[in-house]
Amino acid sequence: MTVNSAWPSVYAIRHFDEIDSTNDEARRLAQTGEQGPIWILADLQTNGRGRRGRVWQSPLGNLAASLFLRPEKSVAECAQLSFLSALAVADTIGRYATNSDVRVKWPNDVLADDRKIAGILLESASAAGNRLDWLAVGIGINLAGHPEDTEFPATSLVGLGVAPPTTRDALGLLATSWARWYDVWMTRGFEPIRDAWLARAARLGTRIRARLQDEEIFGLFEGIDEAGALILRESQNRTRHIAAGEVFF
Ligand code: BTN
């Protein structure tokens, strides 16, 4: 399916046939003094990384891209960009997978029909005074294929029965949506991003399992706080705000 979008002005693009990791390229751009924003797209990644040190497989036909930028914001504020990115990814997938239920999952996955179809990996370096020096928003979208042996079940557009777009077309939609949400964030802050994210959150208000560093807890998924931490109600009088972990249904 072809879904057209105009490329957002201001954002540059660098397209590689093959690269180690688009996030690594973002780091190299930072070291050479680039200012960004620059989208880096690769047809193939030889060393794609996922969260928690996992390998991220992106075979030919899947989208592997990173946005390199230098937001003039604090480290804490920039962490909010993972939620904004999940919204842009969900928008993009929703344009193709029109018959699927596309949702976001804390902290920054996107699901289609309850299966993971995209992942996001933010990497950054901070500067003096708690400011961010640079940020890489790494995004992998399973367009043409997905792994079968994952702990959380995965899918792809092809797995959903949808003809996959070219990675360049998908990036056009993603970049456009990302730029739109970024403008919202810059002018109105995190609140509208959080509201939009919660409106699309999978299993909001239901009992979920969260795996933290040294424990696993169950509770009602009540929302996310101003810092993006997961709010889980374990019992009538005990609510936990979880900054890092993984969620299962
Ligand atoms: C996850 O574990 O869910 C996050 C996956 C992020 C993968 C993307 S693909 C583009 C960018 N380059 C990488 O090496 N990783 C991210």
Residues whose N, C-alpha, C, O or C-beta is under 5 A from the ligand:
A	BS01	BTN	S21 T22 N23 N47 G48 R49 G50 R51 W56 L63 A64 A65 G119 I120 L121 G138 I139 G140
